[in-house]
Amino acid sequence: MTRRRQLTPWRAAGSRTEARGSADEVVRETGWVFNNLTGAELSLESFVRTGDAEVDVYVDRLGWNESAGSMTLLEIGSGIGRMTAAFTRRFASVIATDVDAAFLERCRETVTRFGNPAVLRTVHIPDGNSLAVPDSSVDAVFSYIVMQHCKSSDALRLTREALRVLRPGGWLALNFRTWVPEDVALVPAGAAVRSLWHVPWMGPRLSRWRWSTRLGWQANRLDPRRVLAAIEATGVDLEELVVLHHPGRPQREVLFRDHVVPQRDLDVANKSHWWLLARRR
């Protein structure tokens, strides 16, 4: 069995993914990680349909509809391919990355059944923070509800890696979890749950309960100031930079290279999330 670095729910899900015979079994048995649902009625097809719908929305909101057919997209945190299948039907080339090699094996199965495997390449991230992809080689980097499950240092390193692999003019679209008032209670509760995950025998079982996973899996809160400070330190310049947020919930004012970063509503953004959208200059 593979040795895994990630948080306990993903370790448990990865181990079960490695042991199961099909992606349908994985969806039914590990839904507590991938879509917060489990049960015999779930199927890979229904799971992928949720990703299809979200890809349609985000490609439209990000303004990529017309150019997708000529773009190479890198997805950070593909899991077993919930959104990847739709990406392969829209983009010229797709690189799916994940911290778990077993997830990527199932991702390939998912894309074979519901997408276009001819345009798919998978890349494992065994250290959790570096992309084995050449510099300036992709046209867009996309990540959705992934960064919040990483250590802050890993999320920031992955952000810098995303910039490294982008071609000049390439698009960056990264989703982050930020602070909301409820975090006064949620943050200490999440820390307590994560400590219980380390208890032998108890952790893997506890991590399969939906309430436990939802409390503990949000390992960081990163606001735009911290993310953009990390980017600014790389020396890479950005253009068409904007912070996208839940309608009516703007982030605190943030500067990038001494200029105020514009913000705008994103109708599909969760109230605790924000998006960094920019092009590499």
C-alpha distance (Angstrom), angle and dihedral (degrees) to the residues before:
residue distance angle dihedral
M1 . . .
T2 3.79 . .
R3 3.80 119.7 .
R4 3.81 107.6 -122.0
R5 3.83 131.0 -158.3
Q6 3.80 102.2 -168.2
L7 3.81 129.9 97.2
T8 3.81 115.9 -64.2
P9 3.85 97.7 -100.1
W10 3.79 90.0 56.1
R11 3.79 92.7 43.4
A12 3.79 89.5 52.4
A13 3.79 92.2 44.3
G14 3.80 91.4 46.2
S15 3.78 92.6 51.6
R16 3.80 91.9 49.2
T17 3.81 90.2 45.2
E18 3.80 89.1 53.6
A19 3.81 91.3 50.8
R20 3.80 99.8 45.0
G21 3.78 125.5 91.5
S22 3.80 100.6 -137.5
A23 3.78 143.0 17.7
D24 3.82 89.6 -114.2
E25 3.81 89.1 62.5
V26 3.80 90.0 47.4
V27 3.82 92.4 53.5
R28 3.79 92.4 48.7
E29 3.80 94.6 47.1
T30 3.81 103.9 34.4
G31 3.78 101.7 36.3
W32 3.80 89.4 118.2
V33 3.78 86.3 77.6
F34 3.78 103.3 33.2
N35 3.79 105.3 39.3
N36 3.82 107.5 -7.7
L37 3.79 92.3 -108.9
T38 3.78 134.6 100.4
G39 3.76 134.7 176.2
A40 3.78 145.0 105.6
E41 3.82 91.9 -87.6
L42 3.80 92.8 65.6
S43 3.78 119.7 97.8
L44 3.77 135.9 -177.4
E45 3.81 88.9 -115.7
S46 3.81 93.8 57.6
F47 3.79 90.1 43.5
V48 3.81 91.7 53.6
R49 3.80 91.8 47.3
T50 3.81 89.2 64.2
G51 3.79 88.4 54.6
D52 3.80 92.6 46.8
A53 3.79 90.5 56.5
E54 3.80 93.5 48.7
V55 3.80 93.9 46.9
D56 3.81 89.8 53.5
V57 3.79 90.0 52.8
Y58 3.80 98.3 44.5
V59 3.80 96.5 43.6
D60 3.80 86.9 53.2
R61 3.82 96.2 45.1
L62 3.81 92.4 45.9
G63 3.78 91.0 51.9
W64 3.80 96.4 -119.4
N65 3.81 100.0 123.3
E66 3.80 97.1 103.6
S67 3.81 98.3 39.5
A68 3.83 101.9 38.5
G69 3.80 93.8 91.9
S70 3.80 91.1 65.2
M71 3.82 98.8 38.0
T72 3.80 134.9 98.5
L73 3.81 108.0 -139.7
L74 3.80 125.1 -162.0
E75 3.81 115.0 -158.8
I76 3.81 117.3 -157.9
G77 3.80 109.1 -150.0
S78 3.79 104.9 12.3
G79 3.80 95.3 168.7
I80 3.80 109.0 -172.4
G81 3.80 92.7 -23.4
R82 3.81 106.7 -85.6
M83 3.82 91.6 150.7
T84 3.80 97.9 15.1
A85 3.79 94.3 76.9
A86 3.81 91.1 59.2
F87 3.80 91.8 44.4
T88 3.82 90.0 56.6
R89 3.79 90.3 54.8
R90 3.81 92.0 52.0
F91 3.81 107.5 34.6
A92 3.80 130.7 63.1
S93 3.80 91.6 -128.2
V94 3.82 133.8 4.4
I95 3.81 129.8 -160.9
A96 3.81 110.8 -163.6
T97 3.81 115.4 -161.7
D98 3.79 132.1 -174.2
V99 3.80 141.3 158.8
D100 3.82 90.8 -120.9
A101 3.80 121.3 66.4
A102 3.83 91.4 -160.6
F103 3.81 90.2 58.4
L104 3.80 89.1 52.4
E105 3.80 91.1 51.3
R106 3.80 88.9 55.0
C107 3.80 89.6 43.4
R108 3.79 88.8 60.2
E109 3.81 89.3 50.2
T110 3.81 91.2 49.6
V111 3.80 92.6 49.9
T112 3.81 91.7 46.4
R113 3.80 89.7 56.0
F114 3.80 101.1 37.5
G115 3.79 108.9 14.5
N116 3.79 142.0 32.1
P117 3.81 109.9 -71.5
A118 3.81 91.9 -175.9
V119 3.82 90.6 75.7
L120 3.83 97.3 41.6
R121 3.78 128.2 104.4
T122 3.82 122.7 172.8
V123 3.80 126.2 -150.2
H124 3.81 123.9 -169.4
I125 3.84 119.2 -140.0
P126 3.82 100.4 -156.2
D127 3.82 95.0 169.1
G128 3.81 93.0 47.1
N129 3.79 96.4 -124.7
S130 3.81 115.6 52.7
L131 3.80 131.4 74.0
A132 3.81 118.8 -141.4
V133 3.79 90.4 -146.2
P134 3.83 126.8 115.1
D135 3.80 121.8 -102.5
S136 3.81 117.2 -89.7
S137 3.81 93.9 4.6
V138 3.83 107.0 124.1
D139 3.81 135.3 60.1
A140 3.81 99.0 -146.5
V141 3.80 139.2 15.3
F142 3.81 117.5 -156.6
S143 3.80 129.8 -176.1
Y144 3.80 127.3 170.1
I145 3.84 127.5 -176.0
V146 3.80 90.9 -16.1
M147 3.81 109.2 96.1
Q148 3.81 92.2 60.9
H149 3.79 90.1 63.3
C150 3.81 94.1 56.0
K151 3.77 129.8 80.6
S152 3.80 108.5 -92.5
S153 3.80 91.0 -112.6
D154 3.81 91.5 52.5
A155 3.82 92.7 47.3
L156 3.81 91.4 51.5
R157 3.81 91.9 46.0
L158 3.81 90.4 50.5
T159 3.81 88.7 51.1
R160 3.80 90.2 54.5
E161 3.80 90.0 45.6
A162 3.81 89.8 52.5
L163 3.79 89.4 56.8
R164 3.79 91.5 47.6
V165 3.80 94.4 55.8
L166 3.82 94.7 44.0
R167 3.77 119.3 101.0
P168 3.82 117.0 -130.4
G169 3.79 104.7 -81.4
G170 3.81 91.3 25.2
W171 3.78 121.7 137.2
L172 3.80 127.2 -114.4
A173 3.83 117.1 -160.2
L174 3.80 112.5 171.5
N175 3.79 128.3 165.7
F176 3.83 121.6 -147.1
R177 3.80 137.3 -178.0
T178 3.80 114.5 -124.0
W179 3.79 136.3 -173.9
V180 3.81 121.3 -71.1
P181 3.84 127.9 175.1
E182 3.80 92.2 -101.8
D183 3.79 89.2 64.0
V184 3.80 89.5 80.2
A185 3.81 84.5 78.8
L186 3.80 101.4 21.9
V187 3.81 98.2 56.5
P188 3.84 97.2 57.0
A189 3.81 90.6 39.4
G190 3.80 90.2 52.2
A191 3.81 91.7 48.6
A192 3.81 90.1 51.7
V193 3.81 92.1 50.0
R194 3.81 92.3 48.6
S195 3.80 89.7 52.6
L196 3.82 89.2 54.5
W197 3.81 90.2 51.8
H198 3.81 87.7 67.2
V199 3.81 92.8 59.5
P200 3.83 108.3 105.6
W201 3.80 114.6 -107.7
M202 3.81 92.0 -1.6
G203 3.81 97.4 65.6
P204 3.81 101.8 61.2
R205 3.82 91.0 44.0
L206 3.79 95.1 45.2
S207 3.80 91.5 47.5
R208 3.81 90.4 61.6
W209 3.80 92.8 64.2
R210 3.77 110.3 95.9
W211 3.82 95.4 -134.4
S212 3.80 90.8 51.4
T213 3.78 94.3 49.1
R214 3.79 94.0 46.4
L215 3.79 92.5 49.8
G216 3.77 96.8 44.8
W217 3.77 107.8 32.9
Q218 3.81 97.4 72.9
A219 3.77 94.5 85.6
N220 3.80 98.3 171.9
R221 3.78 146.7 20.1
L222 3.80 113.9 -147.1
D223 3.78 120.6 -177.4
P224 3.84 123.9 -158.3
R225 3.80 93.0 -101.8
R226 3.78 92.9 60.6
V227 3.80 95.4 43.3
L228 3.80 94.5 46.5
A229 3.80 91.6 46.1
A230 3.81 88.4 56.5
I231 3.80 90.5 49.5
E232 3.80 93.5 46.6
A233 3.81 89.7 53.7
T234 3.83 90.0 60.6
G235 3.80 92.4 62.3
V236 3.81 91.0 -127.9
D237 3.79 112.5 136.9
L238 3.79 125.5 -140.6
E239 3.78 134.7 -156.5
E240 3.81 133.0 -166.6
L241 3.80 85.4 27.0
V242 3.80 116.0 175.3
V243 3.79 137.4 161.4
L244 3.81 112.1 -135.7
H245 3.80 118.2 -156.8
H246 3.78 143.7 170.6
P247 3.82 110.5 -72.6
G248 3.79 110.2 -82.4
R249 3.82 94.0 5.1
P250 3.82 106.4 95.9
Q251 3.78 120.7 178.5
R252 3.79 122.4 -117.9
E253 3.78 114.1 -77.3
V254 3.78 110.5 -82.6
L255 3.79 133.0 -170.3
F256 3.79 129.1 -145.2
R257 3.79 115.9 -169.0
D258 3.82 89.2 -14.8
H259 3.80 94.0 -54.3
V260 3.80 125.3 111.2
V261 3.80 110.0 -112.1
P262 3.82 112.3 -128.2
Q263 3.78 118.2 -123.8
R264 3.76 131.8 -158.6
D265 3.79 140.5 177.0
L266 3.79 120.3 -93.1
D267 3.77 108.6 -161.6
V268 3.83 94.4 -150.9
A269 3.81 97.1 46.1
N270 3.79 118.0 117.2
K271 3.81 113.5 -119.2
S272 3.82 90.5 -115.0
H273 3.81 95.1 46.4
W274 3.77 137.3 77.9
W275 3.79 133.1 -174.9
L276 3.77 131.3 -138.3
L277 3.80 109.8 -146.3
A278 3.81 119.6 179.5
R279 3.77 145.9 129.8
R280 3.77 123.6 -121.0
R281 3.79 109.5 -117.6
